[in-house]
């Protein structure tokens, strides 16, 4: 049986998430197993810099998580009752994330942002939200919109099937550009329930805003009585135990989390001030429920992951690996006379075939996206798996040793000679 052909018969496009389609490769890759920094696929061993799109900060199959999950499975895996482990993980999140007094676990980043927006509307009694071009907040209707022309515009649907009435409650402005945001808030601020933002944008390549820009978001939302939502599904426990909000020293009203807090198992969460979270059912009138909320195995894996992160070595190794990758790629490309710009934040990095800094989604769109895909394709043949799109981000882990990095940079040096 050809597994790819069979997948195309039973799944739309042959996959269950578009990022797995890999149209620039001869065929989608099929995973077999994984260990440490390596992904073993039907094409052979690949040094993995996608890392499940971010959750696997300890690497594939870390012993601490594997042992904890195995032990938990012996007792069962779904109870529909309160468990001790979910309380322990919740306490860890409240302890480490500065803005969170209470938290609600859900099942994905999409659910987390959907409920965060619902909560903001419940708190404020307003209907509009502001989001930013190039920021991805999941696949529900209120965030699947993109910017049109102009400095600030009503969103247009990125997906078919989204009602126009929904889109008209969303204002989209350019990311990392203060003036358009301030104009939008001046015009619409009194109706804005929330501004939702990736404090470090990791879904349009990697875009790291200035500290003053992030502070401006806080100041303007406070001025207009709007709530500020930090979407830290990617950055939470990735850039540090306190997330991007601790890095910037800016506290949002509501925070969404995912990825790392589940240790590679399905998870999402939203949390914030106690007065806001007290509105969530059954304490209050804002409804959220789910059979798999706080799934015991996700809780166990997440708690084991955070306990390892608290030791500190994982961050040191992962951050160092990303730094070495970023510096190495720029050095190699520079020696070959190739224009490459690399952005990095902690254990995240992305390269762009572009001259000069890449700070905004427009800068990303001006980079040579086709050349990135060509590099990705060549590197797969050379045993390295970068994030499979220019609009994704590369991640390192505690398993990416200096030897692994050196081997990967050697492959990139050779691959750049083949890139068209």
Helices and strands as residue ranges (DSSP letters): H 3-10, G 12-14, G 18-20, E 31-35, E 38-41, E 44-48, G 51-54, H 63-73, H 84-96, E 102-106, H 109-124, E 128-132, E 145-146, E 152-154, E 156-157, H 164-167, E 170-173, H 178-188, G 189-191, E 192-197, E 200-201, E 207-208, H 211-224, E 227-231, H 243-248, E 254-258, G 259-262, E 268-272, H 274-277, H 296-309, H 313-335, E 341-345, E 348-352, H 361-366, H 369-381, E 384-385, E 394-395, H 402-415
